[in-house]
Amino acid sequence: MSNDNMGWRGKAVLHADGRKGTITGEYVGHCHIGLTLTVTGTGATESIQLNSDGRDSGATDWLWRHTDEGVVPEVWSLLGDHNHPEQR
């Protein structure tokens, strides 16, 4: 995998349990992107793989903010199709 920037690095993330974090790693592979999420305050990491062909995988219950910080209203979306309730 290469360490290219596809625009994910630096995005804010929010877990269903209230944890906040940032996407700190982005790795491009063949037909997928691997993301490393770092939890604010603890430094714990989780991983998600976004697949171009097939279901995404990895940590669940994460949202990503696709509006800039300070923009109201904040807009959050599921991070990976494996987080959709109908996909579980």
N, C-alpha and C positions, 0 to 999 in steps of 0.2 A: 504494500500500500504506500502511496505517496502522501506527503504532508501538505497537499495543496489547500488553497483557501477557496471554498465554495460559498462563503458568506455565513456559515453557521457560527464560527468562533466569535465569542463575545456576546452572543444572544443570552438574554435572561431566561431562566427556567424556574418553574414552580411545581412542586409535587403536591399531590392530593392531600398529604398529611401536613402541609404548610411549610415544608422546607423550601428554601430558595437557593438558587445557585446560578452558575454560568456555564455555558459550553466552552470548555477550555482546550479541547482537542478535536481535530477534524482530520480524518484520514480517508483518502479516496482510494478505493479498490476497484476491481473489475465488477461493474454493475451494482456497486454499493458505496455508501459513505458510513464510516464508523465515527461516532461522536462520543467524546468523554465529557461527562457532566461533573462539575466540582461543586459540592455543597458548601454554601457560605457558612463560615464559623467553625466547621469541623474539618474541612479539607477532604472529606470522604468523596470517593468518586464512584460513578456508575456509568455504564456504557449502553448505548443504543446503536443498532445497525439499521440504517435506512436502505432498503433494497429496491432497485429499479424494477426487478422482476420477481414478484413474490412478496410474501408478507414480511413486514419489518420484525425485528426481534430485539431482545435485551430488556433493560429495566422498563417497568411499566408505571403508569399513573403520573407521567410528567407532561407538563404543558410548556410551550415556548411562547415568549412575547414577541409578536411581529410588528409592534409599534415601538417607536423610539421612547426612551425613558422620559417621563414628564408629559407625554401626549395623553390627553384625556378624551375619550375613555381608553384604557388599556385594552388591547385585543390579544387574547390568548387562544392558542389552538393545541390540540393533541399533538404530542411529539411521537410520530410513528403510527401507522395504521393498526398496529397490534394493541394500541391503547383504546381503540373504539370498543364500546360495550358489546356491540354485535359481533366483534371478532374474537371475543374471549371464550 
